[in-house]
Amino acid sequence: MSTILIIGAICYAVLGCMLVYRIAKGPTAADRLCASDSLDLLTSTALVLYSLYTGRMIFLDIAMIVAILGFISQLQYC
C-alpha cells in the first residue's frame, strides 16, 4: 500500500510542478487563471487524501478552507 501512496504522491508533485510552470509562463491570462484553479483543486484533493491516510480530521477543515479561498480568488477575476 505504501508503494501506491508514494507513486500517487510523485504524480501529484509532477502535476503541481506543471501547473506552477503554466501559471508562471502561461501565454494568456486565461491559461494562468485555469492553472491557478487547477492547482487549488489539486491541493484540496491532496489534503483530503492525506487526511484519509492519517485519520486526522483537521486536514479536511484545511482542505475546505483552501477550496473556499480558491473559489473566492477566482471570483475576483470575473
C-alpha positions as MATLAB code, in Angstrom:
seq = 'MSTILIIGAICYAVLGCMLVYRIAKGPTAADRLCASDSLDLLTSTALVLYSLYTGRMIFLDIAMIVAILGFISQLQYC';
ca = [
       0.000    0.000    0.000;
       2.833    2.406    0.743;
       4.209    1.924   -2.787;
       0.912    3.080   -4.252;
       0.909    6.111   -1.978;
       4.456    7.028   -2.996;
       3.594    6.721   -6.687;
       0.493    8.843   -6.144;
       2.480   11.487   -4.268;
       5.029   11.635   -7.079;
       2.228   12.066   -9.623;
       0.714   14.871   -7.565;
       4.117   16.564   -7.284;
       4.696   16.357  -11.040;
       1.221   17.728  -11.756;
       1.801   20.539   -9.256;
       5.099   21.472  -10.919;
       3.441   21.501  -14.331;
       0.676   23.778  -13.054;
       3.141   26.159  -11.412;
       5.031   26.349  -14.709;
       1.775   27.135  -16.539;
       0.983   29.858  -14.007;
       4.415   31.413  -14.477;
       4.718   31.077  -18.275;
       1.135   30.927  -19.472;
       0.697   32.758  -22.763;
      -2.626   34.307  -21.757;
      -4.345   35.344  -18.573;
      -6.994   32.672  -19.119;
      -4.302   29.965  -19.074;
      -2.930   31.339  -15.816;
      -6.394   31.511  -14.288;
      -7.244   27.945  -15.296;
      -3.917   26.642  -13.958;
      -4.421   28.519  -10.695;
      -7.863   26.990  -10.250;
      -6.497   23.530  -11.041;
      -3.705   23.975   -8.507;
      -6.281   24.895   -5.850;
      -8.245   21.732   -6.627;
      -5.090   19.622   -6.624;
      -4.114   20.994   -3.219;
      -7.565   20.357   -1.758;
      -7.622   16.816   -3.111;
      -4.158   16.092   -1.753;
      -5.210   17.340    1.680;
      -8.322   15.155    1.658;
      -6.302   12.088    0.694;
      -3.704   12.855    3.353;
      -6.479   13.226    5.916;
      -7.830    9.812    4.984;
      -4.336    8.319    5.193;
      -3.508    9.759    8.622;
      -7.018    9.617   10.105;
      -6.802   13.227   11.324;
      -9.844   15.309   10.501;
      -8.084   18.670   10.814;
      -6.801   18.278    7.269;
     -10.378   18.116    5.982;
     -11.021   21.515    7.543;
      -7.867   22.887    5.957;
      -8.879   21.419    2.581;
     -12.272   23.096    2.857;
     -10.659   26.448    3.665;
      -8.273   26.102    0.708;
     -11.192   25.291   -1.604;
     -13.210   28.274   -0.372;
     -10.266   30.656   -0.727;
      -9.572   29.302   -4.202;
     -13.171   29.915   -5.194;
     -13.116   33.445   -3.810;
      -9.846   34.225   -5.574;
     -11.386   33.099   -8.880;
     -14.367   35.391   -8.352;
     -12.223   38.499   -8.217;
     -11.014   37.890  -11.787;
     -14.512   37.520  -13.250;
];
